[in-house]
């Protein structure tokens, strides 16, 4: 499967910084994302991959509908709001939302 990520093309526009350095322009601000949340999401994703036997080539989450991922995300959000501390509910909610986004994106871009 071939996919092009917008903003990472070989012919992306070139920008020049204040020091005269040139590079491809990017629409992304990965440096702006909270590092702690990214690490936590990666930890939750690995836990789930280990639990459900997921590999890089065999993504279990892609076999689950968007609405189911959203339901689980909301479940974790409400568990967090209710004060439940038995799980990393915010981490699970972030990952489920990312899974929902990806499953939906794959469906729309078939």
N, C-alpha and C positions, 0 to 999 in steps of 0.2 A: 504494500500500500504506500503510495507516494502522497505526501502532503506538503504544501508550501506554507510556512509560517510567515504571515504578513510582517514586514519590517526587518526580515532577516535575509532578504533576497540579495543575490550577488550584485544587482544593479541598484541597491538602495541609495538614496541621496547621500551625498557627502556633506558633512558639516565641519567647520573649522572652529576650534576653541580659542580662548583669549590668549593662549600661548602660541598659536599658529599650528597646533596639532590638528591633523585631519583624520576623520574616521567616518564610518557609516553612521547615519542618523538612526535613532531607534525610538519607537513609540512606547518602549517599555521602561518602567522604573523599578526593576527588581530590587535595587538598593533601598527603595522606600518601604518595602514590606517588612513587617516586624520579624526579625530573625528568630526570636523565641517561639513564635507561632508556627513558623515554617519547620523548625526542628521538631516541635511537638506534633505537628501534622505528619511528618515523616515517620516519627516513632509510632504513632497510631496506625499508619498505613502498613508499616512493617509487621506490627502485631497482627493485624488483620490478614496480611499475606501469609504469615506463618500459620495462623489459625485455620485458614480456609484453603491452604495449599496453592496459593497464587504464585505465578511466576511472571517475569517481564513479558513473556510471549503469550501467556494464558491469563489474561486479566479477568478474574472472577467478577469484579464489579461491573464489567461491561455487559454481563449477562443479567443484570438487574435493571428494571425500568427506572426512569428518572423519578417518577412519583414515589417509588419505594425508597429511593435514596433520600428524597425530601422528607418523607414521613419519618425516617430514622433520624435525620438531622433535627427535625422539630422535636422529636421525642427526647433527644439528648439536651436540647436547649431548655425544654420544660423541666427535665430532671435537674439540670443545673439551677434553674430558677427556684425549684422546690427545695434546694439545699442538699440534694443527694451528693455525697462525696465518695461513693464506692467506685467511681469510674472517672476518667478524664473526659467529661461530657463536652466541654468546649472543643477539645481536640477532635473528638469523634464527630461533632457537628461540622467542624471545618472540613474534615476529610469527606464526609457524606455530601456536603455541598459541592465540593470539588468533583466528586464522582458524578453527582447529578448533572453538573455543568458539562462534563466530558461526555457522558452518555447522550445527553441532549444534543451536543455539538456533533457527535458522530452520526446521530440520526438525521440531523438537518443537512449535513454535508455529504450524505451518501451519494 
